[in-house]
Amino acid sequence: MKKSGSMKLESPSELIDAKIEELGDWRGEMLSRLRALIKQADPEVAEEWKWRGTPVWSHDGGICTGETYKNVVKMTFYKGASLKDPSGLFNSSLEGNTRRAIDFHKGDQIDEEALMALVRAAVALNTSKPSKRKYDHE
């Protein structure tokens, strides 16, 4: 049976659902929980599917990704180096000038309030960009 003609394009949200189900272990549970917290922190967040299988959340620009590896679920914030992290959540990619990440391992607890504050800060940074429209400067 050929699928090429009958395959329907799936939305990014459906692809993320499928990824979580496909993982079927602690990584899927962690990704699902992180996703729920992102949506709770920013109900207007857009879900995207990039780079052949990476969930991405955005609002007026990228907020973060949800990458899954064998031993870690990595949440990479696009502009993490520009975000205040008073709770010290960032524990990976600390040497870069732009991105910062949080690596979650099996059994790790999520500081939900601190994580949602970080997501909100990322959204605020994205939405505070000065307008690039020409007529705003005339």
Disulfide bonds with the S-S distance in Angstrom:
none
